[in-house]
Structure formats: C-alpha cells, structure tokens
Amino acid sequence: DVPGCREVVDHGVNGFLVPVRDGAALAKALGEILTDTNLASRMGSAGRKKALAEFDERLVFKKTLDVYDELLASSLHRSNLSEHQNRTFVFYVKQHGFKKIASILSFKIL
C-alpha cells in the first residue's frame, strides 16, 4: 500500500494492497492468489481491463499533451512569446515527442 500502487490496484479486484513492511500480510495475499486459480484469473483479467482503459499509451500521451496545451495557453499571458511561437512549440512537442522537449518545456513554462 504505497503511492503509485494505490492508484493502480483496486484491493480485492485486480490485486491486494498490503501494509508496507508487513511480510505476513504479503505472504497471506500471495498465498491467496497462488492457491486460488479462479481468483488469480479474475484479478488478472480485471487488471488487464483497467490497464487498457486507464493506462493505454495513447490515452496517457493525450492526457499529457492536454496538460502541456493548458500550461502553454496559461503561460502565453505571462510570457513575451507570441501566440505563433506558442503554437509552433505545441506543434514541435506533438511531432517530436516528450523526451526531446523536456528542456525546452522547462524554459517555456518558467
């Protein structure tokens, strides 16, 4: 039960959340999954369904670009850059991906 896992795991549906550093609870949860093949299959199916619905790369990219668009739109009012420069930047981000623009984005938003 740590940040990141809480958002992905629905306790009892697609996995188990166990307290941090609780070996007994972890062993119990693993034992349930290993001894109940129906439970393991249901949880696996539910996990796959959730992953496809919430974490598909196209969805994640779209959400990320939407945030970038929102940040860029708000920064236009705080910067000396023209609307054309902002649109050019957004186009560049969409064409070249996120890795190449990290330093540019940091500069633009700040």
LUMVO-292522 format. One record per residue (C-alpha): residue number from 1; residue in one letter; x, y, z. Coordinates in pm, 1 decimal, always signed. Layout:
N
(NUM; 'a'; (X; Y; Z)) ...
//
This chain:
110
(1; 'd'; (+0.0; +0.0; +0.0)) (2; 'v'; (+228.4; +275.3; -131.8)) (3; 'p'; (+178.6; +572.0; -364.7)) (4; 'g'; (+152.1; +455.7; -722.9)) (5; 'c'; (+14.6; +115.5; -628.2)) (6; 'r'; (-292.5; +269.5; -467.2)) (7; 'e'; (-388.0; +427.2; -798.0)) (8; 'v'; (-342.2; +105.9; -994.3)) (9; 'v'; (-462.7; -164.8; -757.6)) (10; 'd'; (-825.8; -191.6; -655.8)) (11; 'h'; (-795.3; -404.7; -343.1)) (12; 'g'; (-957.9; -742.4; -394.4)) (13; 'v'; (-1048.5; -664.5; -755.5)) (14; 'n'; (-723.1; -663.8; -952.0)) (15; 'g'; (-479.1; -725.9; -668.0)) (16; 'f'; (-419.2; -679.2; -299.2)) (17; 'l'; (-284.2; -377.4; -115.1)) (18; 'v'; (-81.7; -480.6; +186.6)) (19; 'p'; (+77.6; -261.9; +451.8)) (20; 'v'; (+436.6; -157.5; +390.1)) (21; 'r'; (+695.6; -386.6; +553.6)) (22; 'd'; (+430.3; -637.4; +660.5)) (23; 'g'; (+573.7; -967.2; +542.8)) (24; 'a'; (+293.0; -1169.3; +697.9)) (25; 'a'; (+26.0; -971.3; +510.8)) (26; 'l'; (+221.7; -1001.0; +186.8)) (27; 'a'; (+263.1; -1376.9; +233.4)) (28; 'k'; (-109.1; -1413.0; +303.6)) (29; 'a'; (-205.5; -1215.7; -10.4)) (30; 'l'; (+36.9; -1411.5; -227.5)) (31; 'g'; (-88.4; -1736.5; -76.9)) (32; 'e'; (-446.4; -1648.8; -170.0)) (33; 'i'; (-351.2; -1578.3; -529.5)) (34; 'l'; (-130.1; -1885.2; -563.5)) (35; 't'; (-385.8; -2126.0; -417.2)) (36; 'd'; (-698.7; -1989.4; -584.5)) (37; 't'; (-658.0; -2007.1; -962.2)) (38; 'n'; (-1004.5; -1858.7; -1019.7)) (39; 'l'; (-914.1; -1557.5; -805.5)) (40; 'a'; (-583.0; -1518.6; -988.2)) (41; 's'; (-758.9; -1534.9; -1325.0)) (42; 'r'; (-1028.5; -1282.9; -1222.7)) (43; 'm'; (-770.7; -1042.1; -1084.4)) (44; 'g'; (-555.5; -1080.1; -1393.2)) (45; 's'; (-849.6; -1005.3; -1621.3)) (46; 'a'; (-956.9; -708.0; -1411.1)) (47; 'g'; (-600.7; -574.8; -1409.8)) (48; 'r'; (-571.9; -601.9; -1787.3)) (49; 'k'; (-908.7; -430.3; -1833.5)) (50; 'k'; (-804.1; -144.2; -1605.8)) (51; 'a'; (-464.2; -111.0; -1775.1)) (52; 'l'; (-621.8; -85.7; -2119.7)) (53; 'a'; (-888.1; +159.0; -2001.9)) (54; 'e'; (-668.0; +389.5; -1796.8)) (55; 'f'; (-305.1; +341.8; -1896.2)) (56; 'd'; (-302.7; +282.4; -2272.0)) (57; 'e'; (-11.4; +484.0; -2410.5)) (58; 'r'; (-235.7; +678.1; -2649.3)) (59; 'l'; (-456.2; +787.3; -2359.6)) (60; 'v'; (-154.9; +879.6; -2145.7)) (61; 'f'; (+0.7; +1076.6; -2434.8)) (62; 'k'; (-327.7; +1259.2; -2496.8)) (63; 'k'; (-366.5; +1348.9; -2129.0)) (64; 't'; (-5.9; +1468.6; -2116.5)) (65; 'l'; (-45.6; +1680.6; -2430.1)) (66; 'd'; (-366.5; +1827.3; -2290.3)) (67; 'v'; (-175.4; +1934.6; -1979.1)) (68; 'y'; (+101.9; +2082.8; -2197.2)) (69; 'd'; (-156.7; +2269.5; -2404.8)) (70; 'e'; (-316.7; +2407.7; -2089.1)) (71; 'l'; (+18.3; +2512.5; -1942.1)) (72; 'l'; (+124.2; +2672.8; -2267.8)) (73; 'a'; (-202.6; +2859.7; -2301.5)) (74; 's'; (-171.6; +2999.8; -1949.6)) (75; 's'; (+197.1; +3083.1; -1995.2)) (76; 'l'; (+121.4; +3284.6; -2310.7)) (77; 'h'; (-31.1; +3550.1; -2088.3)) (78; 'r'; (+277.4; +3556.4; -1864.0)) (79; 's'; (+544.9; +3549.8; -2131.4)) (80; 'n'; (+684.0; +3765.8; -2404.2)) (81; 'l'; (+631.1; +3489.2; -2659.0)) (82; 's'; (+377.8; +3543.1; -2930.6)) (83; 'e'; (+79.6; +3317.8; -2990.3)) (84; 'h'; (+254.7; +3196.8; -3307.5)) (85; 'q'; (+563.2; +3097.4; -3105.1)) (86; 'n'; (+343.8; +2907.6; -2859.3)) (87; 'r'; (+161.7; +2725.1; -3139.4)) (88; 't'; (+494.2; +2639.3; -3301.7)) (89; 'f'; (+614.9; +2495.0; -2973.4)) (90; 'v'; (+299.9; +2284.0; -2929.2)) (91; 'f'; (+338.9; +2154.2; -3285.1)) (92; 'y'; (+702.8; +2064.9; -3215.0)) (93; 'v'; (+603.9; +1876.0; -2899.9)) (94; 'k'; (+338.3; +1679.6; -3084.2)) (95; 'q'; (+572.7; +1595.1; -3372.3)) (96; 'h'; (+888.7; +1507.1; -3180.0)) (97; 'g'; (+765.2; +1357.2; -2857.2)) (98; 'f'; (+835.6; +1433.3; -2497.6)) (99; 'k'; (+1199.0; +1332.7; -2447.9)) (100; 'k'; (+1334.5; +1590.9; -2690.1)) (101; 'i'; (+1139.0; +1881.1; -2545.5)) (102; 'a'; (+1196.9; +1845.3; -2171.1)) (103; 's'; (+1449.4; +2127.7; -2150.2)) (104; 'i'; (+1252.5; +2345.4; -2392.0)) (105; 'l'; (+933.5; +2289.5; -2194.9)) (106; 's'; (+1102.8; +2380.1; -1866.7)) (107; 'f'; (+1234.4; +2700.0; -2022.3)) (108; 'k'; (+897.7; +2787.5; -2180.2)) (109; 'i'; (+685.2; +2732.8; -1869.9)) (110; 'l'; (+921.3; +2912.2; -1634.4)) 
//
